[in-house]
Amino acid sequence: MTDTAPFDDLSTLLSAISGGDGGSITPPIVQSSLFAFDSFQDFADRMAGRSDTAIYTRVQNPTVAAFEQMMARAEGGEAAVGFASGMAAISSTLLAVLRPGDRVACVENVYPDAYRFMERMLRPFGITTTYHSVAAFEDDPDLLQGVTVAYLESPSSLMMQPMNLPKVAAHARRHGALSIIDNSWATPVHQRPLSLGVDIVIHSASKYISGHSDTVAGVVISSAAHIARLRDLTLPLLGGKLAPFEAWLLVRGLRTLPARMRQHQETADLFVSRLAQMPEVTRIHSPGANMVPGLTGRSGLLSVEFDESIDIPRLCDTVKLFHLGVSWGGFESLILPALVGLDQAGEHNPMRVFGVSPHLVRLSLGLESATDLWSDFHAAVMAAKS
Ligand SMILES: *Cc1c(COP(=O)(O)O)cnc(C)c1O
């Protein structure tokens, strides 16, 4: 942990990354599937591992490498590897480190498709997952006994429960369990899990890293050894690679990440203070700075629970500045009612399993005027009151 203001710290870091040739201040988009060699000897040297230039874009690409380098530096890791989506990053990481018979201990209210991956993909391969509360992870020192992977989110999805990461990472280390965290909510602006003792950090870069709701991508940051394993095994063999153009969009997004996160926080602070004064609001799920060790700020993704006087469908149909939809982290503000998730088709519904309230709505507060957003939301709540 550093004493530097997190926003400025990260801005300096990201601005230090250079662009392309001829004074270009952004990296070129290298839209090429393969990279040709000048001679037999160059080709042979590369294949034998005596050089490390790009051969084929499924495995290595200069634009993707520029993004990976920025993410490694932002999270304070030795290396990073990009993936086609957050789910490709999650599945490729877990499949690289787990074997039949292994056990995963996962935090409750984990991202729904991560939950389905554990249940629908890992379980049939003989890898079992058990789900535990934040309190159990923190306070039961023997929870991780015999566990191969502690799969964490802090804060968790939808319920935004933050976790004492230094404590949980220390438990994992003592039991020889690998700790993996999805850091999409906090971003390296607000939390750097590697510096808190966590082994592997994963992002859905589709959210704040991209910041513009125009890309689906993922990235994993860790030690050189862990990343080398992903590069050797699941990146080439499952093939969920990040595309050069998407990587370029992410490099562009990263440059404004600290500024965007500052604005998201300002708006979220306003919402939290105003929501706390509304008698119709029963719970606010929005962790902020210092609520747990190493968390330095609040993101724009928060959840609110209302009492029974608020008609949630009417609220959703009345807001004007909030779009109804999944995902989050872009310019436009979004509203997601728990009701539609609770009614989602298909087996393994984590929202029902974890008991999410039908009176909950998740808000992704975007970059529009904070006061306009609040006026719009407040008016809609009042219009939805019976
Ligand atoms: C969206 C999301 C994911 C999945 O990422 P994709 O890029 O959509 O595959 C994983 N974790 C969290 C917390 C998310 O919000």
The ligand as an SDF file (V2000), in Angstrom:
LIG
                    3D

 15 15  0  0  0  0  0  0  0  0999 V2000
  -19.2190   -8.8080  -16.3690 C   0  0  0  0  0  0  0  0  0  0  0  0
  -18.4610   -9.5090  -15.3030 C   0  0  0  0  0  0  0  0  0  0  0  0
  -17.7150  -10.6550  -15.5820 C   0  0  0  0  0  0  0  0  0  0  0  0
  -17.7380  -11.3290  -16.9420 C   0  0  0  0  0  0  0  0  0  0  0  0
  -17.0390  -10.5770  -17.8590 O   0  0  0  0  0  0  0  0  0  0  0  0
  -17.3420  -10.6580  -19.4700 P   0  0  0  0  0  0  0  0  0  0  0  0
  -16.3290   -9.6980  -19.9920 O   0  0  0  0  0  0  0  0  0  0  0  0
  -18.7500  -10.2300  -19.6530 O   0  0  0  0  0  0  0  0  0  0  0  0
  -17.1000  -12.0520  -19.8690 O   0  0  0  0  0  0  0  0  0  0  0  0
  -16.9510  -11.2000  -14.5720 C   0  0  0  0  0  0  0  0  0  0  0  0
  -16.9510  -10.6600  -13.3320 N   0  0  0  0  0  0  0  0  0  0  0  0
  -17.6820   -9.5740  -13.0120 C   0  0  0  0  0  0  0  0  0  0  0  0
  -17.6300   -9.0490  -11.6320 C   0  0  0  0  0  0  0  0  0  0  0  0
  -18.4580   -8.9740  -13.9890 C   0  0  0  0  0  0  0  0  0  0  0  0
  -19.2110   -7.9210  -13.6660 O   0  0  0  0  0  0  0  0  0  0  0  0
  1  2  1  0
  2  3  1  0
  2 14  2  0
  3  4  1  0
  3 10  2  0
  4  5  1  0
  5  6  1  0
  6  7  2  0
  6  8  1  0
  6  9  1  0
 10 11  1  0
 11 12  2  0
 12 13  1  0
 12 14  1  0
 14 15  1  0
M  END
$$$$
